[in-house]
Each structure stands twice: as structure tokens, then as C-alpha cells.
Amino acid sequence: MAIHTPKTREDLARLLSPMRLTAEVFEHAVVAGAAESRTYSKGAPKSAPNMTRWFRTVEYLHDELMLLKLDWKRSDPQNLPYFSQAYLNLGLITSSGDEFTGVAWGTPSTKNPKGSAFAKRVDENGLSALIPHQTTDGGEIDVKYLWILLYTERDGQVYLELSRPKSMAGKQIDSWLDRIIFPPFDLALGAFTFDENAGDDEGFGFTIARR
């Protein structure tokens, strides 16, 4: 498993650019999701903040990807919001993560068990199921490389990563092929906590973990 831990915004951009993505896409989605989760009082159902955080995160992720104009498409197989980039054969799904999300020393998973629509897109080889995904404009895209945006909030910071799954155990992911771990997003500052003072020769961290 390869783990990337970019130390500066430039490092993160170098990782995301080949995927036709930008850090701003995820920043805006994180802020919107966190703000939405705070609109409830203690009288709301316990699941309401997390559910609406996901709703708003997906909505803003959709809007930001479309604004990029880099050929990202949207589909909803079995009501699962799914983003695809045909030229690169990429797929992207968003999910809340567990306590190991966004840290290099743990193996993360989705916070909650996932249904068949999610599981169908992760096979035992870590590749998405090679089923054509029909986009909202009627086109079809074959996705080969599935990435999942995982996020979780702890102590006023949102931890997130963009990672490529290897396999699932039951209804949750248990191993990964690649992980791009973002710096924590400080909700008070409204920004990723990059180490902007890192030397030019340091670059981003890169770890090879045992499979």
C-alpha cells in the first residue's frame, strides 16, 4: 500500500492534478458539509447531522467537479452518487470514515456498513466492477480505478483522504492500494493546515506499507 502525505499545497496539487482534481474541490465540499451538520439542535435525530453532512458534501463535490470542466460526469447507480472521468477511467465515491481516516498510522474504513451498490464497485482486486456507468447526459463510462473520499471530524478538524480500495470484508473496506492523506482541515481557520514552512527538498511524504 502506498501512502502519500503532502506537506504543502503544491505537493497536494502535484498528486491531484494528474487525476484532473484540485484541492479547492475538497475544501469547498468539506466546509459546506461541516456547516450543514451544525444546523441541528439536540432535539434532532442522532443521525441527522451525519446524514445531512454527507448530503451537502456530495452536492458541493458535484458542483465543484462540474465547474472544473475537466470531463467529470455524474451518475447515480442504485441511488449512489458516483462521479466518473472517462479519459482516465476514474471513479469517485464519497463516504464518512472511521477514526483511522486521515492518519497514516491506521487502516481506515467507512464509518457505516455499505450496501450492494457500493460493494459492486469494489472487487477483490481493488478495481471497480467493469460495468458501464450511465451518466446523466446519457453517456456510458467504463471505470477501472475507483477512489473514495473518506472524511471524519475530530476536535474541530476534518480529517480526509482520497484512497483507492483493494477489497471489502463483508460490508466494509478492509484494505487499500493507495492513500492520499490530506492535511487536517481546521474549521476555525477555514483552511487545510499545511506545513507551508517545509523546505523545498522535503516534498511530500511517501510510505510503502505491508499489504
C-alpha positions as CSV (number, residue, x, y, z in Angstrom):
1,M,0.0,0.0,0.0
2,A,1.3,3.4,-0.9
3,I,0.6,6.3,1.5
4,H,1.1,9.9,0.3
5,T,1.2,12.7,2.9
6,P,1.7,16.0,1.1
7,K,3.2,18.7,3.3
8,T,2.3,21.8,1.2
9,R,-0.4,22.9,-1.1
10,E,1.9,22.5,-4.1
11,D,2.6,18.8,-3.1
12,L,-1.1,18.1,-2.9
13,A,-1.6,19.8,-6.3
14,R,1.0,17.5,-7.9
15,L,-0.9,14.5,-6.6
16,L,-4.3,15.7,-7.7
17,S,-3.6,17.3,-11.0
18,P,-3.0,14.1,-12.9
19,M,-6.4,13.0,-11.7
20,R,-8.0,16.2,-13.0
21,L,-8.8,17.3,-9.5
22,T,-7.9,20.3,-7.3
23,A,-7.6,20.8,-3.5
24,E,-10.3,23.5,-3.8
25,V,-12.9,21.0,-4.8
26,F,-12.5,19.2,-1.5
27,E,-12.1,22.3,0.6
28,H,-15.4,23.7,-0.5
29,A,-17.2,20.3,0.0
30,V,-15.7,19.9,3.5
31,V,-16.8,23.4,4.6
32,A,-20.3,23.0,3.2
33,G,-20.8,19.6,4.9
34,A,-19.5,20.8,8.2
35,A,-21.7,23.9,8.2
36,E,-24.8,21.8,7.4
37,S,-24.1,19.3,10.2
38,R,-24.2,22.2,12.7
39,T,-27.7,23.4,11.8
40,Y,-29.4,20.9,14.2
41,S,-30.2,21.1,17.9
42,K,-30.0,18.3,20.3
43,G,-33.7,17.6,19.6
44,A,-32.9,16.3,16.1
45,P,-32.4,12.6,15.4
46,K,-28.9,11.5,16.2
47,S,-28.3,10.5,12.6
48,A,-29.4,13.9,11.2
49,P,-26.0,15.8,11.4
50,N,-24.0,13.0,9.8
51,M,-26.6,12.3,7.1
52,T,-27.0,15.9,6.1
53,R,-23.2,16.4,6.2
54,W,-23.0,13.7,3.6
55,F,-25.8,15.2,1.5
56,R,-24.2,18.6,1.4
57,T,-20.7,17.2,0.9
58,V,-21.9,15.3,-2.2
59,E,-23.8,18.3,-3.5
60,Y,-20.8,20.6,-3.3
61,L,-18.5,17.9,-4.7
62,H,-20.8,17.6,-7.6
63,D,-21.0,21.4,-8.2
64,E,-17.2,21.8,-7.9
65,L,-16.4,18.9,-10.2
66,M,-18.7,20.3,-12.9
67,L,-17.2,23.8,-12.5
68,L,-13.7,22.3,-13.3
69,K,-14.9,21.5,-16.8
70,L,-12.4,18.6,-16.9
71,D,-14.9,16.0,-18.1
72,W,-16.1,14.7,-14.8
73,K,-19.6,13.1,-15.2
74,R,-22.3,12.2,-12.6
75,S,-24.3,9.0,-12.4
76,D,-26.5,7.5,-9.6
77,P,-26.4,3.7,-9.9
78,Q,-28.9,2.3,-7.4
79,N,-29.2,5.9,-6.0
80,L,-25.4,6.0,-5.1
81,P,-23.9,9.4,-6.2
82,Y,-21.0,8.4,-8.4
83,F,-18.5,10.5,-10.3
84,S,-16.5,9.3,-13.3
85,Q,-13.7,10.6,-15.5
86,A,-13.8,8.7,-18.8
87,Y,-10.4,9.7,-20.3
88,L,-8.6,8.4,-17.1
89,N,-11.1,5.6,-16.3
90,L,-11.5,7.0,-12.8
91,G,-14.5,6.7,-10.4
92,L,-15.1,8.7,-7.2
93,I,-17.4,8.0,-4.3
94,T,-17.8,9.9,-1.1
95,S,-18.3,8.4,2.4
96,S,-17.9,9.2,6.0
97,G,-14.9,7.3,7.5
98,D,-13.9,5.8,10.9
99,E,-11.4,7.1,13.4
100,F,-8.4,6.0,11.3
101,T,-9.4,8.2,8.4
102,G,-6.8,10.8,7.6
103,V,-3.9,9.4,9.6
104,A,-1.0,7.3,8.2
105,W,-0.7,5.0,11.3
106,G,-4.0,3.3,10.9
107,T,-6.1,1.4,8.3
108,P,-9.3,3.3,7.7
109,S,-12.7,2.1,6.7
110,T,-16.1,3.5,6.0
111,K,-17.9,4.6,9.2
112,N,-21.0,2.6,8.4
113,P,-21.6,-0.7,6.5
114,K,-22.3,-0.3,2.8
115,G,-24.9,-1.8,0.6
116,S,-24.7,-3.6,-2.7
117,A,-24.4,-0.5,-4.9
118,F,-21.2,0.4,-3.1
119,A,-19.9,-3.2,-2.9
120,K,-20.3,-3.8,-6.6
121,R,-17.8,-1.1,-7.3
122,V,-15.0,-2.7,-5.3
123,D,-13.9,-6.2,-6.3
124,E,-11.3,-8.5,-4.8
125,N,-8.5,-7.0,-7.0
126,G,-9.2,-3.4,-5.9
127,L,-10.7,-2.4,-9.2
128,S,-14.2,-1.2,-9.7
129,A,-16.6,-3.6,-11.3
130,L,-16.2,-3.1,-15.1
131,I,-19.8,-2.2,-15.6
132,P,-20.6,0.8,-17.9
133,H,-21.9,3.7,-15.8
134,Q,-24.5,5.7,-17.5
135,T,-24.2,9.4,-16.8
136,T,-26.9,12.0,-16.5
137,D,-26.3,13.1,-20.1
138,G,-26.9,9.5,-21.4
139,G,-23.3,8.6,-21.9
140,E,-21.5,5.5,-20.6
141,I,-18.2,5.3,-18.9
142,D,-16.1,2.2,-18.0
143,V,-14.4,2.8,-14.7
144,K,-11.1,1.0,-13.9
145,Y,-9.7,2.9,-11.0
146,L,-12.1,3.6,-8.1
147,W,-11.2,6.3,-5.5
148,I,-13.1,7.0,-2.3
149,L,-13.2,10.4,-0.5
150,L,-13.3,9.5,3.2
151,Y,-13.9,12.2,5.9
152,T,-14.4,12.4,9.6
153,E,-14.4,15.3,12.1
154,R,-12.5,15.3,15.4
155,D,-11.8,18.2,17.8
156,G,-12.7,20.9,15.3
157,Q,-10.8,19.5,12.4
158,V,-12.0,17.4,9.5
159,Y,-9.6,14.6,8.5
160,L,-9.9,13.4,5.0
161,E,-8.2,11.3,2.4
162,L,-8.7,10.2,-1.2
163,S,-7.9,6.5,-1.3
164,R,-8.2,3.5,-3.7
165,P,-9.7,0.4,-2.1
166,K,-8.3,-3.1,-2.6
167,S,-11.0,-5.3,-1.0
168,M,-14.0,-5.4,1.2
169,A,-14.7,-7.7,4.2
170,G,-18.5,-8.0,4.4
171,K,-20.0,-4.6,4.0
172,Q,-16.8,-2.5,4.8
173,I,-13.5,-1.9,3.1
174,D,-10.6,-3.7,4.9
175,S,-7.6,-2.9,2.7
176,W,-6.3,-0.2,0.3
177,L,-4.0,0.1,-2.7
178,D,-3.2,3.9,-2.5
179,R,-4.0,6.6,0.0
180,I,-3.6,10.4,-0.4
181,I,-3.9,11.8,3.1
182,F,-4.8,15.5,3.2
183,P,-3.6,17.7,6.0
184,P,-6.3,18.2,8.6
185,F,-8.8,20.9,7.7
186,D,-9.2,23.4,10.5
187,L,-12.8,24.5,10.7
188,A,-12.0,27.6,12.7
189,L,-9.4,28.8,10.2
190,G,-11.3,27.5,7.2
191,A,-8.2,26.0,5.6
192,F,-6.0,22.9,5.4
193,T,-3.2,23.0,8.0
194,F,-0.3,22.7,5.5
195,D,3.2,22.9,6.7
196,E,4.0,25.9,4.5
197,N,7.4,26.2,6.1
198,A,8.6,22.8,4.9
199,G,11.8,23.0,3.0
200,D,11.8,22.7,-0.8
201,D,13.8,19.5,-0.5
202,E,11.4,17.8,1.8
203,G,8.4,17.4,-0.6
204,F,5.6,15.1,0.4
205,G,5.9,12.0,2.5
206,F,5.6,8.6,0.8
207,T,5.2,5.4,2.7
208,I,5.1,1.8,1.5
209,A,3.0,-0.3,3.9
210,R,2.8,-4.1,4.0
211,R,-0.1,-5.4,2.1
